[in-house]
Amino acid sequence: MSDESDSIERLISSLMNLSPDVRLSIGRRLIGQSLSVSEPGRWCYTIMEGQTSDGQYVPSVVVENESGHRPLLGRGELSVPWRWGSDFEKAKQIAAEANEAIGVSPEDAIEIVASSIRAGNVAEQERADALAKLDGPR
């Protein structure tokens, strides 16, 4: 097993041993939100085809009912992006395992990503409607 695989296995194992509240706090920290757990919400890891760093796939965090995704590109000058390998299928498998470790089933992950896409579509339609009102009748 490579060092990269060892690191990923340790991450997943560590996540599985944490309480749900701690996992939620970690997730919120990853996506830059408050550590308050008053509004839990669901989130998951996902892999986007083409989202790579140095040829390796970088996972994103998707939050239920929030438009878009947050690539785990690293923060600060000494941080580096998360990299889950150069094979797309393997990176998706790692994301699925990491999701399972935080209590998110494959079906839940699909629902979370779909809700994010839906939220983006709603926001885009609201922007279009607002612009149409500003333009007035034609």
N, C-alpha and C positions, 0 to 999 in steps of 0.2 A: 504494500500500500504506500502511495506517495505521501509526502509531507502535506500536500494540499488536501488529499483525501482524509488524512488523519485529522487535520484541522477542522474540516467540515463535519466529520463524525463526532469530534469532541463538542463542537457547537451544538449539533442536534441533540446529543446526549445531555448536555448541560441544560438546554431549553426544556427537555422532557422532565427534568427533576425540579423545575421551578413551579411555584404556585401560580394559579391563573392571574392573580393581581400583579405579581412580579413580572410575569410574561407581558401583561398589558403595559406596565410601566416601561419595560424595555422597548416594546413596540412604539409607544408614544415618543420615547426619547429618540428612536431611530428616525421617526418622521417629523421631529421637531415640534411636537405638541407638548402642552402642559402634562405633567405627571399625575394630575388629578385623575382619579378613577370614578368620578361622579357620573360621567357619560361614557361608559365603556366602549360601545361601538365595536364592530368587527374589522379585522384587517388581515391581510395575508401577503405572503411573498409571491411574486410572479417573475417569470423570465420573458423578456421581450426580444423577439428575433431582431438581430442587428444592434442591440444595445450591448456593446462590448467595450472593454478597456484592455489594451495590449493583447487583443485577440481572444480574450476570455469574457464569458457572459457575466454581466453585472445584474444582480437581482434588483427588483423594485418592490416597494411596499405600496399596496393599494388599500385604501380605507373605504369601507362600505358607505355608499351614498355621497362620496366626495369625488368630484371630477379629477381625472388625471392619476398619475402615479409618481412616486418619489424614488428615483434611482439611488441606490446606496453607493454613491460615488466617493464617500469619505468627506469629512469636514476638517477644516484647518490645514495648515501647511504641512503638518507631519502625518496626516492621515492618508490612507490609500483606499481605493474602491474595493468593495467586496468583489471577489472573483470566484465564480463557481464553475470553472473549467471551460474548455474550448469546444466541447461537444454539446450542441443544443439540447438533444434528448437527455443527456446526463444532467445538464443544468436544470432542466425541467423536473427531473426526478429528485434532485437535491431540494428544489423548492417545495415539491410535494412532501418530502420527508420533513423539512423544516416546518411546514404548515401543520402536518400531523403532530409534530412535537409541541406546537402551541395550541393544539386542540381544534385545528381547522381541517375539516375533511375535504377531499377533492371536490365534492358537491358544494360545500360552503365556499370554497375558493372561487368556483365558477360563479356563484351567486354574488359574491363580493365584487368581482371584476365586472360582471354584468351591471351591477348597480352603479359602479363608477362610470361606466360607459353611458348608461342612461342619464346619470347626473350631468355628464358633459353635454349630452344632446339637449337636455332641458335648458341648461345654461346658455348654450348656443342659440336655441330658439328664442329665449328671453332677450338676448342681445339683439337678434335680428328684429324682433317685434319692437323693441325700444328704438332702434335705428329707423324703422319704418314710420313710427310715430313722429320722430324728429323731421323726417323728410316730408311728411305730410302727404296729402293726396296727389296723385299724378294725373 
